[in-house]
Amino acid sequence: MISGAVPIPGPDGGEIMVSPVTAPALVVVGFLMTTAVRYISWDRVDEAIPAILTLPLTFNIAYGIGFGFVSYLFIKLARGRPREAHPLMYVVAALFVLIFVWADDTRTPVVFS
C-alpha cells in the first residue's frame, strides 16, 4: 500500500492504485460544480450544449475543458456567429484539437471512452 492506496484490477490485467481518501473531496467538488449549473443560459443552445458536454463524456478534466472549447467554437461557427467568440478561444481550441489528434497516451481516454 502506498499512502492508503488500494490496488484494484486494471483493464490490462495489471493493478491500478486508487485512494479512497479522495472520494469525499470529489463529492464536494461535484456538488460545487452542479451548483454552477443554474448560471448556464439554457435558452441559448450555443452556450448550453458545450457546458453539458464538457466533463461527463471525457472523464478527464483537461480533456473535458478542451472538448468544451472545441464544441463551443464548432457550434458558434455552425450557427454563423464566429465573432461572438474571443480570438484566443480559436487558438486554445486549435491546440486542443492537436492534442486530441496526436494523443499517444493509451492509459488516458481522450474523448468518448
C-alpha positions as CSV (number, residue, x, y, z in Angstrom):
1,M,0.0,0.0,0.0
2,I,1.2,3.4,-0.9
3,S,-0.2,6.2,1.4
4,G,-3.5,4.5,1.9
5,A,-4.0,3.5,-1.8
6,V,-5.8,0.2,-2.5
7,P,-4.9,-2.0,-5.5
8,I,-7.7,-2.9,-7.9
9,P,-7.6,-5.0,-11.1
10,G,-6.8,-2.8,-14.1
11,P,-8.2,-3.2,-17.6
12,D,-4.9,-4.6,-19.0
13,G,-4.6,-7.3,-16.3
14,G,-2.3,-5.2,-14.1
15,E,-3.2,-3.3,-11.0
16,I,-4.4,0.3,-10.5
17,M,-3.8,2.0,-7.2
18,V,-6.8,4.0,-6.1
19,S,-7.1,6.2,-3.0
20,P,-10.5,6.0,-1.2
21,V,-9.5,9.1,0.8
22,T,-10.1,11.3,-2.2
23,A,-13.7,10.3,-2.7
24,P,-15.2,12.8,-0.2
25,A,-13.2,15.7,-1.8
26,L,-14.5,14.6,-5.2
27,V,-18.1,14.6,-3.9
28,V,-17.7,18.2,-2.7
29,V,-16.1,19.3,-6.0
30,G,-19.0,17.6,-7.8
31,F,-21.5,19.4,-5.6
32,L,-19.9,22.8,-6.2
33,M,-19.9,22.1,-10.0
34,T,-23.6,21.3,-10.0
35,T,-24.4,24.5,-8.1
36,A,-23.0,26.4,-11.0
37,V,-25.5,24.8,-13.4
38,R,-28.1,27.5,-12.5
39,Y,-25.9,30.1,-14.2
40,I,-26.0,28.4,-17.6
41,S,-28.1,30.2,-20.2
42,W,-30.4,27.3,-21.1
43,D,-32.3,29.4,-23.7
44,R,-29.0,29.8,-25.7
45,V,-28.2,26.5,-27.3
46,D,-24.7,27.6,-28.3
47,E,-23.9,28.3,-24.6
48,A,-25.7,25.4,-23.0
49,I,-24.6,22.4,-25.1
50,P,-20.8,22.9,-24.6
51,A,-21.4,23.4,-20.9
52,I,-23.2,20.0,-20.7
53,L,-20.6,18.2,-23.0
54,T,-17.5,19.5,-21.1
55,L,-16.9,16.8,-18.5
56,P,-19.3,13.8,-18.5
57,L,-18.2,12.4,-21.9
58,T,-14.5,12.5,-21.3
59,F,-13.9,11.5,-17.6
60,N,-10.8,13.8,-17.6
61,I,-10.8,17.4,-16.5
62,A,-8.2,18.7,-19.0
63,Y,-9.7,16.8,-22.0
64,G,-13.2,17.9,-20.9
65,I,-12.3,21.5,-20.8
66,G,-10.7,21.1,-24.3
67,F,-13.7,19.4,-25.6
68,G,-15.9,22.2,-24.2
69,F,-13.7,24.8,-26.1
70,V,-13.9,22.9,-29.3
71,S,-17.6,22.2,-29.2
72,Y,-18.3,25.8,-28.2
73,L,-16.5,27.1,-31.2
74,F,-17.9,24.5,-33.5
75,I,-21.4,25.4,-32.5
76,K,-20.7,29.2,-32.9
77,L,-19.3,28.6,-36.4
78,A,-22.2,26.3,-37.3
79,R,-24.7,28.9,-36.2
80,G,-22.9,31.7,-38.2
81,R,-21.7,33.6,-35.2
82,P,-17.9,33.3,-35.2
83,R,-17.4,36.9,-33.9
84,E,-19.1,36.1,-30.6
85,A,-16.1,34.0,-29.6
86,H,-12.8,35.7,-28.4
87,P,-9.9,35.1,-30.8
88,L,-7.9,33.4,-28.1
89,M,-10.6,30.8,-27.9
90,Y,-9.7,29.8,-31.5
91,V,-6.0,29.4,-30.6
92,V,-6.7,27.3,-27.5
93,A,-9.3,25.2,-29.3
94,A,-6.8,24.6,-32.1
95,L,-4.2,23.4,-29.6
96,F,-6.7,21.1,-28.0
97,V,-7.6,19.6,-31.4
98,L,-3.9,18.9,-32.0
99,I,-3.8,17.2,-28.6
100,F,-6.8,15.1,-29.5
101,V,-5.4,14.1,-32.8
102,W,-1.9,13.3,-31.6
103,A,-2.7,11.9,-28.1
104,D,-0.3,9.0,-27.6
105,D,-1.2,8.0,-24.0
106,T,-3.3,4.8,-24.2
107,R,-3.9,4.8,-20.5
108,T,-5.9,8.1,-20.5
109,P,-9.2,8.2,-22.5
110,V,-9.2,11.1,-24.9
111,V,-12.9,11.5,-25.8
112,F,-15.9,9.2,-25.6
113,S,-14.1,6.3,-24.0
